[in-house]
Amino acid sequence: MQKESTTSIERQARLLEAAAKVGRAITALLDLDTLFAQVVDIICDTYGFYYAGVFLIDPHQPGYAILRTGRGEAGRKMVELGHKLEIADTSMIGWCIKHEQARIALDVGQDAVHFDNPCLPDTRSEMALPLIVGDEVIGALTVQSVEEAAFSELDITSLQAMADQLAIAIENARTHAQAQRRAKLLETAAQVGRAMASILNLDQLLPQTVDLICDAYGFYYAGVFLVDETGRWAVLRAGRGEPGRAMMEHGHRLEVANTSMIGWCIKNKQARIALDVGQDAVRFENPWLPQTRSEMALPLIVGEQAIGALTIQSEEKAAFSPDDITSLQAMADHLAVAIDNARLLAELEEAHRELVRTKTFEAIASSTGEAIHWIGNKALPIVTSTERLRKDLAQLAVAAGALVEQLSPKRQEQTLARLVRDFSKKMGRLSPDARRNVTALQAMSFNKARRLLDAASVAEDLALIDESARLIIAVKEGLIGPTREHKPRPAMIQDVVQDAVTRSGLTEMVVYEIADDVPLVRVDTTQMSRVFANLLTNAREAMEGRDPQRITIRVRPASEPGMVQVEVADTGGGIPAEDLDKIWVTFYTTKDSRVHPGLGLAACLQVIQQMEGKISVQSQVGLGTTFTILLPAVTGQAPASLPAMHKTVLLVDEDDYWRRYAQTMLEQAGCNVQVATDLTGLDLPMFDHILVDQTQPQANVLDILSALRQAGVQNRTIIVTTNLVVEQTTELLRAGAQDVVLKPYTAEELAMLL
């Protein structure tokens, strides 16, 4: 009797210890799978039962309880097989959950509702305990033994208490998981909100949105459809992963009709949810998404109009919780507003572009009128000077003919005399008054006659014609030059500006401040050469008569991301504040309009805007002016190297940015490179290629070409330049150059050159 009492006390102590273990596990664990595994192990180890398992009501099939964990190999196998029991009087678990009561079979062979489980053939007694939270049953705990009548009253009491603790723990874990999911959904909503606020390009916004949804909610596919202009079709504009990419390539679209969930959703302006797609009558069977088991279609509505729909799909049935549906519908509403905003912005930009085009045409018409008027004024002196020259030339020719006629017959037959006599007759016919005027001149004194027919007058007329013609050509270049086709390419802007300084002849008064980390920019170097030439000319003229005369050129990465900044600052007299906005207007000038047509800065503005850059000016009267240019940097392009080439190359150039770059790249490719500014003493025939910079401060490229031609290596000579001008190119080719090309600033361009 005493022994049985001692055994009972020991068992009670073990049960209390087991209850404490379960309590600690419940307190510490919020992961259900880990919690279940520990609980069944504690029960089996403490009570000596050979099996325990936890069933929970299947959320996808509420009429069934599915095994979430089981002891040992049998439990692992049943979980893998998705073992579940109907909530009915056909099993102890089903009965227990249905009636919300414990059921104990001390001899399973005698229990009418016991489920004969082939995975647990040795079971002789079984206990099923309901897991209840409040008034809701959420599952059941099964405990099984190989002995008949294995459960004492103490076991039953303690196990039911343990089951009650487990039910509370499950509910807490679920609440925690829901809280975590809600937090994740809120963060996703915030991310999508930030994306919607910052991205107004639909091609960026829509793919980012579907990726965020899939990553946050764990769904395997999401896509965005937008209604086309006809209103008949919903066209896929973004889709997750490879299926999305394939459908986009095939132009996937669905009719706005009751033939698909997307079509129905847009037509009826209502969400449609299929927790089991096999049961939905209107779902479109998509061959690109064969794994879909549940789908949600949410309308994108702006005002009273459905502009599209958001589709979300899962590989699981009933995959959408109420929280998912609520948050995703809110996200769809925000997305609809963002799409509408992006469209409105696109329409606004198009309207702005149309306005710019209209204003541009107006400006062209105005500029054309001004240009015609200006050119007319400049052409008038040419006409009057030409008339005076024709008159003077005719008089000289007639006078010369009269002198020839005074020669002896023999001398009159000499070639020069015959040429003069013939020329005199022709000019006399062109100017009938010439003979009468010459007769009048013969009757005058020398001094009086010289005032009427003087070489200085002829020279003055020629100078006037030359000046007017050059100005007309300058206007033509100023108007047409910036409109020539642009060919932007990667370039070292510091090299372009240095070449422009050298060509302008202002090297002595220029100070450079160039950063070490300046990236390549994407520009047309010929057009940028014109820009720098205009700015340097303005700076030189602004500093005339002032001291000091200094131009500072600064090149560095701009504070605006993706841009490079170039500043051209002078110490001139500055520009009055009231003139700062006018300087960009075509034909506006503060200088002598007979010499300066006022086209330089207008051309600079046009060129830089066409290169997607910006130009601005700051000026203080008496201190000077600074022009600031922002140019787009070359981004996302990894530095490349030349393919291996074992050639001997001569670089004829001053020590500048391009020469150092070309020398480094060629040497890394295995070339033998020699640099020089003077060809004296060089064995020129030894070089496979000779690259000559057209613009050098201390050398004349035509003299260099002459020396190369004398050495017989002109067919290996290529002139490189930042400013490709037709007239100069023609001159260099005639001088013997094999080719004249734009300077290569990338490995690809350099490789093509060689």
Protein Blocks (a to p, Z undefined) as FASTA:
>chain_A
ZZmmmmmmmmmmmmmmmmmmmmmmmmmpccfklmmmmmmmmmmmmnopabdcdddddfkl
mmbccdfbdehjklmmmmmnopacdddfkbfklmmmmnopacddfblklpmkbccdfklm
mbcbdcdddddehjacfbdcddddfbehkbcfklmmmmmmmmmmmmmmmmmmmmmmmmmm
mmmmmmmmmmmmmmmmmpccfklmmmmmmmmmmmmnopabdcdddddfkomaccdfbdeh
jklmmmmmnopacdddfkbfklmmmmnopacddfblklpmkbccdfklmmbmbdcddddd
ehjbcfbdcddddfbehkbcfklmmmmmmmmmmmmmmmmmmmmmmmmmmmmmmmmmmmmm
mmmmmmmmmmmmmmmmmmmmmmmmmmmmmmmmmmmmmmmmmmmmmpcfklmmpmklmmmm
mmmmmmmmmmmmlmmmmmmmmmpcfklmmmmmcfklmmmmmmmmmmmmmmmmmmmmmmmm
mmpccddddddfklmmmmmmmmnopmmmpccdddfklccddddfklmmmmmmmmmmmmmm
mmgoiacddddddddddfbghiacdddddfbebjafklmmmmmpghiafbdfklmnolmm
mmmmmmmmmnopacdddddehjaccddddddddehiacdddddddddddddddddfklmm
mmmmmmmnopacdddfbfghiafklpmbdcddfbafkbcfklmmmmmmmnopmmmcccdd
fbdcfklmmmmmmnopabdcdddfbfklmmmmZZ
